[in-house]
């Protein structure tokens, strides 16, 4: 568990205080990435006619591996990094051509 992050102005590095199972330590890093997981709760919008769709419908949160979509046609709805990453992986592992990414408008 991360307890504290401080920037050391003299060293131009971050000091990260963390603990695990009763052990506590401080580590130095050049960069810190904060991945809070605020996209961990899927938003599944409804689409007209989706009840007649016979294929697989998943959220990016459930995506596991591009190999599962080999020889499949894939429609990605979204326009951010996860949609791009999924599209590239599916293409790399042999999804059929005709890839589409639809940007969802709000």
Backbone as numpy.savetxt, mean C-alpha at the origin, in Angstrom:
# Nx Ny Nz CAx CAy CAz Cx Cy Cz
8.03 -1.01 19.86 7.19 0.17 19.86 8.08 1.40 19.86
7.78 2.33 18.98 8.52 3.59 18.93 8.04 4.47 20.07
8.98 4.94 20.87 8.65 5.80 22.01 8.91 7.28 21.72
9.98 7.55 20.95 10.34 8.95 20.71 11.25 9.05 19.48
11.14 10.17 18.77 12.03 10.48 17.66 12.49 11.92 17.83
13.80 12.12 17.81 14.36 13.46 17.93 15.42 13.65 16.85
15.49 14.86 16.30 16.52 15.16 15.31 17.72 15.75 16.03
18.91 15.16 15.81 20.14 15.65 16.39 20.74 16.64 15.40
20.62 17.90 15.71 21.04 18.97 14.81 22.55 18.90 14.54
23.34 18.54 15.54 24.79 18.48 15.39 25.21 17.37 14.42
24.62 16.19 14.56 24.97 15.05 13.71 24.15 14.99 12.42
23.06 15.79 12.38 22.13 15.77 11.25 21.55 14.37 11.04
21.21 13.74 12.16 20.63 12.39 12.15 19.49 12.34 13.16
18.63 11.32 12.99 17.51 11.12 13.90 17.87 10.09 14.96
17.51 10.37 16.20 17.63 9.40 17.28 16.23 8.84 17.55
16.09 7.54 17.41 14.81 6.88 17.61 14.90 6.00 18.86
14.03 6.28 19.82 13.96 5.47 21.04 12.85 4.45 20.85
13.16 3.18 21.03 12.19 2.11 20.82 12.33 1.04 21.90
11.26 0.26 22.06 11.29 -0.83 23.04 10.55 -2.03 22.49
10.99 -3.20 22.98 10.32 -4.45 22.59 10.58 -5.48 23.68
9.49 -6.02 24.23 9.60 -7.08 25.23 10.46 -6.72 26.43
10.34 -5.52 26.95 11.11 -5.10 28.10 12.49 -4.56 27.77
12.93 -4.69 26.52 14.22 -4.17 26.07 14.00 -2.78 25.49
14.86 -1.82 25.84 14.73 -0.46 25.34 16.06 -0.03 24.73
16.00 0.68 23.59 17.23 1.08 22.92 17.02 2.38 22.16
18.13 3.01 21.80 18.11 4.20 20.95 18.96 3.88 19.72
18.40 4.13 18.53 19.10 3.89 17.27 19.17 5.19 16.49
20.23 5.34 15.66 20.38 6.51 14.81 20.02 6.20 13.37
19.35 7.17 12.71 18.95 6.99 11.32 19.15 8.29 10.54
19.42 8.15 9.25 19.51 9.31 8.37 18.13 9.84 8.01
17.18 8.92 7.87 15.82 9.28 7.49 14.82 8.50 8.34
13.64 9.05 8.52 12.55 8.38 9.22 11.33 8.44 8.31
10.66 7.31 8.13 9.41 7.26 7.37 8.30 6.95 8.36
7.29 7.78 8.38 6.15 7.56 9.26 5.05 6.89 8.44
4.76 5.64 8.76 3.74 4.86 8.06 2.65 4.52 9.08
1.74 5.46 9.25 0.76 5.34 10.32 -0.37 4.36 10.02
-0.51 3.95 8.78 -1.55 2.99 8.45 -2.93 3.60 8.37
-3.03 4.89 8.07 -4.35 5.51 8.02 -5.17 5.04 6.82
-4.56 4.28 5.92 -5.31 3.68 4.82 -5.58 2.20 5.08
-5.47 1.78 6.32 -5.64 0.36 6.64 -7.11 -0.06 6.70
-8.03 0.88 6.70 -9.46 0.55 6.68 -9.95 0.81 5.26
-10.28 -0.27 4.53 -10.67 -0.11 3.12 -11.93 0.72 2.92
-11.95 1.50 1.86 -13.14 2.21 1.41 -13.63 1.48 0.17
-14.75 0.78 0.27 -15.30 0.02 -0.85 -16.53 0.72 -1.39
-16.35 1.58 -2.39 -17.51 2.27 -2.96 -18.41 1.30 -3.72
-19.68 1.63 -3.82 -20.64 0.81 -4.57 -20.71 1.33 -6.01
-20.87 0.40 -6.96 -20.98 0.75 -8.36 -22.25 0.14 -8.94
-22.93 0.90 -9.77 -24.14 0.43 -10.41 -23.84 -0.84 -11.21
-24.58 -1.89 -10.97 -24.43 -3.14 -11.69 -23.40 -4.09 -11.13
-22.76 -3.73 -10.04 -21.71 -4.61 -9.50 -22.25 -5.95 -9.02
-23.52 -6.01 -8.72 -24.12 -7.28 -8.27 -24.13 -8.34 -9.37
-23.98 -7.92 -10.62 -23.97 -8.88 -11.72 -22.54 -9.29 -12.12
-21.55 -8.65 -11.51 -20.15 -8.95 -11.82 -19.79 -10.33 -11.26
-19.24 -11.20 -12.09 -18.94 -12.57 -11.66 -17.46 -12.78 -11.34
-16.65 -11.74 -11.54 -15.21 -11.85 -11.24 -14.92 -11.57 -9.78
-13.66 -11.46 -9.49 -13.21 -11.19 -8.13 -13.12 -9.68 -7.92
-13.62 -9.20 -6.80 -13.65 -7.78 -6.47 -12.91 -7.63 -5.14
-11.74 -6.97 -5.16 -10.99 -6.80 -3.92 -10.55 -5.35 -3.75
-10.21 -4.99 -2.54 -9.62 -3.70 -2.23 -8.10 -3.88 -2.21
-7.36 -2.83 -2.48 -5.90 -2.90 -2.48 -5.37 -3.44 -1.15
-6.12 -3.21 -0.10 -5.74 -3.71 1.23 -5.64 -5.24 1.25
-6.42 -5.89 0.39 -6.45 -7.35 0.33 -5.49 -7.93 -0.70
-4.91 -7.08 -1.55 -4.01 -7.52 -2.61 -2.79 -8.23 -2.02
-2.40 -9.37 -2.65 -1.26 -10.12 -2.13 -0.13 -10.27 -3.14
-0.43 -10.69 -4.36 0.64 -11.03 -5.29 0.17 -10.92 -6.73
0.95 -10.26 -7.57 0.61 -10.11 -8.98 0.53 -11.43 -9.73
1.22 -12.46 -9.22 1.21 -13.78 -9.87 -0.20 -14.39 -9.89
-1.04 -13.97 -8.96 -2.41 -14.51 -8.88 -3.28 -14.03 -10.04
-2.81 -13.03 -10.79 -3.61 -12.44 -11.86 -3.05 -12.73 -13.25
-2.18 -13.74 -13.33 -1.63 -14.14 -14.63 -2.77 -14.55 -15.56
-2.72 -14.07 -16.80 -3.73 -14.34 -17.83 -5.12 -13.84 -17.47
-5.22 -12.88 -16.57 -6.50 -12.28 -16.18 -6.55 -10.84 -16.67
-7.76 -10.36 -16.95 -7.96 -8.94 -17.24 -8.22 -8.26 -15.90
-7.53 -7.15 -15.66 -7.62 -6.47 -14.37 -8.06 -5.02 -14.57
-9.05 -4.61 -13.82 -9.49 -3.22 -13.81 -9.14 -2.66 -12.44
-8.34 -1.61 -12.42 -7.98 -0.96 -11.16 -8.74 0.35 -11.07
-9.42 0.55 -9.97 -10.15 1.79 -9.73 -9.39 2.53 -8.64
-8.82 3.66 -9.00 -8.00 4.43 -8.08 -6.91 5.10 -8.87
-6.27 6.05 -8.32 -5.25 6.76 -9.07 -4.04 7.12 -8.24
-3.83 6.39 -7.17 -2.71 6.73 -6.32 -1.65 5.64 -6.38
-0.73 5.68 -5.46 0.43 4.81 -5.50 0.08 3.33 -5.43
-0.88 2.95 -4.63 -1.21 1.53 -4.52 -1.74 1.00 -5.85
-2.56 1.77 -6.55 -3.08 1.33 -7.86 -1.93 1.19 -8.86
-1.00 2.12 -8.85 0.15 2.04 -9.76 1.01 0.82 -9.45
1.29 0.60 -8.17 2.11 -0.55 -7.77 1.45 -1.86 -8.16
0.16 -1.98 -7.93 -0.56 -3.20 -8.27 -0.58 -3.41 -9.78
-0.82 -2.35 -10.53 -0.83 -2.46 -12.00 0.51 -2.95 -12.52
1.59 -2.39 -12.02 2.92 -2.79 -12.49 3.23 -4.24 -12.13
2.86 -4.67 -10.92 3.12 -6.04 -10.53 2.28 -7.02 -11.33
1.02 -6.71 -11.53 0.16 -7.61 -12.32 0.68 -7.74 -13.74
1.07 -6.63 -14.34 1.62 -6.65 -15.70 2.92 -7.46 -15.73
3.78 -7.24 -14.76 5.07 -7.94 -14.69 4.87 -9.45 -14.64
3.84 -9.90 -13.94 3.62 -11.34 -13.76 2.60 -11.92 -14.73
2.28 -11.20 -15.81 1.54 -11.81 -16.90 0.05 -11.58 -16.99
-0.46 -10.49 -16.42 -1.86 -10.17 -16.65 -2.06 -9.91 -18.12
-3.26 -10.17 -18.63 -3.54 -9.95 -20.04 -3.44 -8.47 -20.36
-3.19 -8.18 -21.63 -3.13 -6.78 -22.06 -4.52 -6.16 -21.96
-4.56 -4.88 -22.12 -5.83 -4.17 -21.99 -6.02 -3.65 -20.57
-4.92 -3.45 -19.89 -4.95 -2.94 -18.53 -5.62 -1.58 -18.46
-6.39 -1.38 -17.44 -7.03 -0.08 -17.27 -6.91 0.36 -15.82
-6.66 1.64 -15.64 -6.70 2.24 -14.31 -7.71 3.36 -14.39
-8.75 3.26 -13.58 -9.77 4.29 -13.54 -9.55 5.14 -12.30
-9.44 6.42 -12.48 -9.29 7.31 -11.34 -10.67 7.62 -10.80
-10.86 7.27 -9.54 -12.14 7.51 -8.89 -12.29 8.98 -8.57
-13.35 9.59 -9.02 -13.58 11.00 -8.70 -14.45 11.10 -7.47
-14.22 12.16 -6.73 -15.00 12.35 -5.49 -16.03 13.42 -5.67
